[in-house]
């Protein structure tokens, strides 16, 4: 049997985070939803998506996210994993962390 996969969209510091997880349920803390078993693409070598890499680093040691119900925008059960993202809450545009460039010589 295949475990269900959920796409969870929630507000965090003025941005909309879109993550994928295997477990989502009402938490033991009143008013919170537990999101566990986060799913990220695993790529060795070249980083294909810097946003996915940033999210994986940010949530690397997270066992369970306890999200306040009022910050959750949507929870979808999906067939396959899409791209995790961080979007601007106002415009919906993806927030892309630019690749660091070397400093200009003076």
N, C-alpha and C positions, 0 to 999 in steps of 0.2 A: 504494500500500500504506500502510495506517495504522500508525504507530509504536505499539508497545505502551505501555500506561500502567500504572504500578505504584503501589499504596498501600503506603507503608513506615511501620510503627509501631515506634518505638524509645524506650528510656529515656534521659532527659537531665535530670540534677539533680533526681531524684525525681518527674519528670513524664513522661507518655507523649506523645510528639510523633507526629502523624499527618500525613505529607507525601505529595505526589504527585510522581512523577518519570518521565521517559521512559527512563532507562537505569539498570539495577542489575546489578552483576556482582561476582564475587570480585575483590578488588583486587590490585595488585602488591605491596602490603604484606601480609605474612603475618598472618592473623587479622582482617583488615579487609574490609568490603564497601564498594564504591564506589557512591554514589548521585549521579547527575548529571542535568542538564537538569530542574531542579525546575519544577513547574507550579503557578502561582498564578492565581486569578481576577484579571482586570484590570478595575477599575471606575474611571471618571473621576468626580470630584465627590464625592458623598456616600459615606462609608464604610459599607458594608452590614454587614460582619462585622469587628469589631475584632481578633479572633483571627487571621484571615487576614492582615489588615494588619500585625499584630505579627510574624507568621512571615515575611511578605514582607520586612519591614524587617530582621529578624534575619539572613536568608539572602540579602539583596540582592546581595552581591558574591561569593557562593559559586559556584564553578565545579563542584566535586566535594566531596561529603561523604564522609569516610573514617570509617565507623562500625565500632567494634569488634563482632565477631560476637556477643559475649555481651550486648550492649545491644539487639540487634534482637529484637523480639517476633514480628513477622510481616511478610511481604512477599506482597502479593496482586497478581495481574495483573487489572485491572478494565476494564470496558467504557467507563465514563465517570467523570469526576472528581466526587468528592463534596466535602464541606466539610473543609478542613484543620482540625486541632484540636490543642489542648494539653489533656491530661486529668491529673487527679490520679492517681498510680500506685496508691494504696490504694483509693480509692472509685470511680474511673472517671468521676467527675463532670468536666464541662468546667471548665477554669480560665478564667474570663472576667476580663479586665482592665476594671475599672469605668471609666466615663467620668469624667474629672476634673471635680469640682465646684468652684465658687469657694469660697474660704475664708470662714468665717463671720466677720462683723464682731465686734469685741470691744467 
